[in-house]
Structures are given as C-alpha cells and as structure tokens.
Amino acid sequence: MNARFVTVDDGVDLFCTDSGDTAGARPVVLVHGWLCDSDDWVHLIPLLTAHTRVITVDLRGHGRSTVASSGYGPAVFADDVATVMRALGVSNAVVAGHSAGGEVGLLVGERHPDLVAGLVAIDPVYALPAERRAGFETRAEELSEPGAAALASAHFASIEGPNTPDYLREWHRRRPFAIAPHVIAETSRGFALGPDSIRLRPDADAVLLRRRVPVFAVYRDAAQAAVDRALCPHPASEIHSWPDAGHWLHQEDPVRFHRMLRSWLARLDR
C-alpha cells in the first residue's frame, strides 16, 4: 500500500492510499460516508486488491485529512476526489461510495465524466422523499449546537440492522466523536440542504437520470432501490436491496457484497 497526501486548490491536504493490482481490472475508488473515513473499507480492501487497483481517500475534515474551515458541500467533496484521482493518474474508474459517499461519487461522475466508467452506491441517501425536508432542517439545526457528536452517534445506532455485530455497532457509534463540531454541522447542512444537494426529490431526479455509466447499488430499503432503478438509464446497471441489513451492509457481509460487486465488475470489462 502506498499512502500519501494530495493538496487541493484551497490548500487542503487529503490523505489517500493506492494499493492492489495495477495491471488488473479497471481501478476502484472508495469514498466513505458521513463522519467516517477510509478505514470504513478495511473489510473490503483485501478482497478487492486481489484483482484490481484500489484507491481510498479521507474526505476533508475526516480521518487524516485537513480539517478545513469550509468546503463541506457534496460538490466540493466530489471535486476533491477528482483532484486525488488526477494526481494518482486514475481514470476510467469505478467510483464507489457508501451513504453520503454515494452522493459524492454520483457528483464525481456528473462533474468529471472523463474520470468515471461506473458508479457503485452502498445504501446511498439521495433521491429521498421531498417530505423529509423538514426533518433534515430540524436535524441541521440540532447538529449546529453543542452535543452534536452525541446526536450523530445516536443516529448511527438507529440505522443498524437486526444482525449487525456488536463490535460494528460499538465502532460506528464512536465515529462522530473524532470529527470537529463545525464539520458535523456544515456537512449535515451541505448534504441535505445546500445548493448542490441531491438528497431530496424532485431535485435529485434530474441528476440521477443524467447518469450515463453503469450503476451497481445495494440498499436496505426496497422502496428506495425501486426509486433508483426507475431513474437509472444504463442497461448494465444493477440495483439490489438487502432488507435485513444495517446501513454499513458492506461491513456486515463483505464476502457477499464483494462477490456481487466482482461479478458486476467482470461484466463491465467484457
């Protein structure tokens, strides 16, 4: 594994890793979710690197990357990921994102189509019903106040599945306490309510319909999977649902997830 920092235009240093089979299938870029970091992928990386090149990145304000004073909307995150990809000479890649990372990945494809050959979304939180806006507004206000990390931790606990192992539950609910308070507040508002948000319908629909690359997605919620399927124009796309899984489904059963993903990746390369 090669680890390094890439500096983006506003001076933020982004931690990234580059590992695996550079002569194998098209590279996979892994984008973690809200208040997490690239360690979220340790369950999958050994499986993926056996047959492809794998890039990970800690988004600004997360993990080992610079805690910037600003830039916490999904479009900035997407541009940051694109800068890392260009710095590492990565193109024709599959960009995979978990949760809010799925929103980032989608916008990498939207804003930097020359870099992206496919998208993977793991329980993404885009194209949600419009009536949830009021709830996101309330949460954004609450996460701007003292105690935001505890509130985020409780939210993480609420989205686990019935079979989520205890060690994952414990790890997840500790994660928000490593994040600066302003990052918690600004990411919450930026992803859900910012000008480049794709969190809610109908605004998200146009962006999803513009996807011109194959998409592989796995949801907990079959209804959200159906929404994505209806807005997914590429015939090589696959949208699945795992109704008994928790939000970090790729950690709960990495072998199953990798088997499905690798099968889809193999079809892309035919």
C-alpha positions in Angstrom: 0.0 0.0 0.0 1.2 3.5 -0.9 -0.1 6.3 1.3 0.3 10.0 0.6 -1.4 13.3 0.8 -2.7 15.3 -2.2 -3.1 19.0 -1.9 -6.2 20.5 -3.5 -6.7 24.1 -4.7 -7.6 25.7 -1.4 -4.6 24.2 0.4 -6.4 21.2 2.0 -4.3 18.1 2.2 -6.2 14.9 1.5 -5.0 11.5 2.8 -5.2 8.7 0.2 -4.0 5.2 -0.3 -3.2 3.3 -3.5 -2.9 -0.4 -3.5 -3.6 -3.6 -5.3 -3.2 -5.0 -8.8 -2.4 -2.1 -11.1 -2.4 -4.4 -14.1 -5.8 -5.9 -13.3 -9.3 -4.7 -13.9 -10.3 -1.0 -14.0 -9.5 0.8 -10.8 -12.0 1.2 -8.0 -12.1 4.5 -5.9 -13.7 4.1 -2.5 -15.4 7.1 -0.9 -16.5 6.8 2.8 -19.7 8.2 4.3 -20.6 11.0 6.7 -18.4 11.4 9.8 -16.3 8.3 8.9 -13.0 7.8 7.0 -11.3 5.4 4.6 -10.9 2.8 7.4 -14.5 2.0 6.7 -13.3 0.0 3.8 -10.8 -2.3 5.6 -13.3 -5.2 5.3 -13.4 -5.0 1.5 -9.9 -3.8 0.6 -8.1 -7.2 0.9 -10.8 -8.8 -1.3 -10.7 -6.1 -4.0 -6.9 -5.7 -4.2 -6.5 -9.3 -5.2 -7.8 -8.4 -8.6 -7.8 -4.6 -9.1 -6.2 -1.4 -8.1 -8.0 0.3 -5.2 -7.8 4.0 -4.2 -9.2 5.3 -0.9 -9.4 8.9 0.3 -10.3 10.6 3.6 -12.6 13.5 2.7 -11.7 16.9 4.0 -12.5 17.2 7.7 -12.4 13.4 8.1 -9.8 10.9 9.1 -6.2 12.1 8.4 -7.1 14.9 6.0 -7.0 18.6 6.9 -9.8 19.9 9.0 -10.6 22.8 6.7 -12.6 25.9 7.8 -15.1 25.5 4.8 -15.9 23.4 1.8 -18.3 20.9 3.2 -20.9 20.5 0.4 -21.1 17.5 -1.8 -19.8 19.2 -4.9 -16.6 20.3 -3.2 -16.1 16.8 -1.9 -16.6 15.5 -5.4 -14.1 17.9 -6.8 -11.6 16.9 -4.1 -12.0 13.2 -5.1 -11.5 14.1 -8.7 -8.3 16.0 -7.8 -7.0 12.9 -6.0 -7.8 10.7 -9.0 -5.9 13.0 -11.4 -2.9 13.3 -9.0 -2.7 9.5 -9.0 -3.2 9.1 -12.7 -6.6 7.3 -12.2 -9.2 7.4 -15.0 -11.8 5.0 -16.4 -12.5 4.1 -12.8 -15.5 2.8 -10.9 -16.2 5.2 -8.0 -17.8 3.5 -5.1 -19.4 5.4 -2.2 -21.2 4.5 1.0 -24.1 6.6 2.3 -23.2 10.2 1.7 -20.2 8.9 -0.2 -22.7 7.7 -2.7 -23.8 11.3 -3.3 -20.1 12.3 -3.6 -19.5 9.5 -6.1 -22.5 10.4 -8.2 -21.3 14.0 -8.4 -17.8 12.9 -9.4 -19.5 11.3 -12.4 -21.7 14.3 -13.0 -18.9 16.9 -12.8 -15.9 14.9 -14.0 -17.3 12.4 -16.5 -13.9 11.9 -18.1 -12.7 10.0 -15.0 -15.6 7.7 -14.3 -16.6 4.4 -16.1 -19.1 3.2 -13.4 -20.7 4.0 -10.1 -21.3 1.9 -7.0 -23.6 3.2 -4.3 -24.0 1.4 -0.9 -27.2 2.4 0.8 -26.9 5.9 -0.6 -29.1 8.7 0.8 -30.0 10.5 -2.4 -33.4 10.9 -4.0 -35.3 10.7 -0.7 -39.0 11.8 -0.5 -39.4 15.5 -0.5 -41.5 15.5 2.7 -38.4 14.6 4.6 -37.0 18.1 4.1 -38.5 19.4 7.4 -36.8 16.7 9.3 -33.4 17.5 7.7 -33.9 21.1 8.5 -34.5 20.3 12.2 -31.6 17.9 12.3 -29.3 20.5 10.7 -30.2 23.0 13.5 -29.7 20.4 16.2 -26.3 19.4 14.8 -25.2 23.1 14.9 -25.5 23.0 18.7 -23.3 21.6 21.5 -23.7 17.8 21.8 -23.8 17.3 18.0 -21.4 14.3 18.2 -23.7 12.5 20.7 -26.7 13.2 18.5 -24.9 11.8 15.4 -23.8 8.8 17.4 -27.4 8.1 18.4 -28.4 8.4 14.7 -25.8 5.9 13.7 -27.1 3.5 16.4 -30.6 3.8 14.9 -29.6 2.7 11.4 -28.0 -0.6 12.3 -29.7 -3.8 11.3 -31.0 -6.7 13.4 -27.9 -8.8 12.6 -25.3 -6.0 12.9 -22.4 -7.5 15.1 -21.9 -5.8 18.4 -18.3 -4.8 17.5 -19.5 -2.8 14.5 -22.3 -1.1 16.5 -19.7 0.0 19.0 -17.3 1.2 16.3 -19.9 3.1 14.4 -21.3 5.0 17.4 -17.8 6.1 18.4 -17.0 7.6 15.0 -18.7 11.0 15.3 -16.6 11.9 18.4 -13.5 12.1 16.2 -15.0 14.9 14.0 -14.7 18.6 14.6 -18.1 20.2 15.6 -18.1 22.6 12.7 -17.6 19.7 10.2 -20.6 17.8 11.7 -22.8 20.9 11.4 -21.7 22.0 7.9 -21.7 18.6 6.3 -25.2 17.9 7.7 -26.5 21.2 6.2 -24.5 20.9 3.0 -25.6 17.4 2.0 -29.2 17.8 2.9 -30.0 21.5 2.2 -27.1 23.0 0.3 -27.3 24.4 -3.3 -25.7 21.2 -4.7 -27.7 18.8 -2.6 -29.1 15.7 -4.3 -30.6 14.4 -1.1 -34.3 15.0 -1.9 -36.7 14.5 -4.8 -37.6 16.0 -7.2 -34.3 18.0 -7.4 -32.3 14.8 -7.4 -34.2 13.1 -10.2 -32.6 15.0 -13.0 -29.1 14.3 -11.8 -29.8 10.5 -11.4 -31.4 10.4 -14.9 -28.2 12.0 -16.4 -26.1 9.1 -15.3 -24.6 7.6 -18.5 -22.4 4.9 -16.9 -23.5 1.6 -15.4 -24.5 1.7 -11.7 -24.3 -1.0 -9.1 -26.3 -0.2 -5.9 -27.4 -2.0 -2.8 -30.0 -0.6 -0.5 -31.5 -1.7 2.8 -34.9 -0.2 1.7 -36.6 -1.9 -1.2 -38.6 1.2 -1.9 -35.5 3.4 -2.3 -34.0 0.7 -4.5 -37.1 0.9 -6.7 -36.7 4.7 -7.0 -33.1 4.3 -8.1 -34.0 1.6 -10.5 -36.6 3.8 -12.2 -34.1 6.6 -12.6 -31.2 4.5 -13.8 -31.0 4.7 -17.6 -28.0 2.4 -18.3 -29.0 -1.2 -19.2 -25.9 -2.7 -17.4 -27.0 -1.2 -14.1 -27.9 -3.5 -11.1 -29.9 -2.2 -8.2 -30.4 -4.6 -5.2 -31.9 -4.5 -1.8 -30.9 -6.3 1.4 -33.9 -5.7 3.7 -32.4 -7.2 6.8 -29.0 -5.4 6.6 -27.8 -2.4 8.5 -26.6 0.8 6.9 -23.0 -0.5 6.7 -24.0 -3.6 4.9 -20.6 -3.9 3.1 -19.0 -4.3 6.5 -21.6 -6.8 7.8 -21.1 -9.2 5.0 -18.1 -8.2 2.9 -17.7 -11.6 1.2 -21.3 -11.5 -0.1 -21.0 -7.9 -1.2 -17.7 -8.4 -2.9 -19.0 -11.5 -4.7 -21.8 -9.5 -6.2 -19.7 -6.5 -7.0 -16.9 -8.5 -8.6 -19.5 -10.3 -10.8 -20.8 -6.9 -11.9 -17.3 -5.5 -12.5 -16.4 -8.5 -14.6 -19.4 -7.8 -16.9 -18.2 -4.2 -17.4 -14.9 -5.5 -18.7 -16.3 -7.8 -21.3 
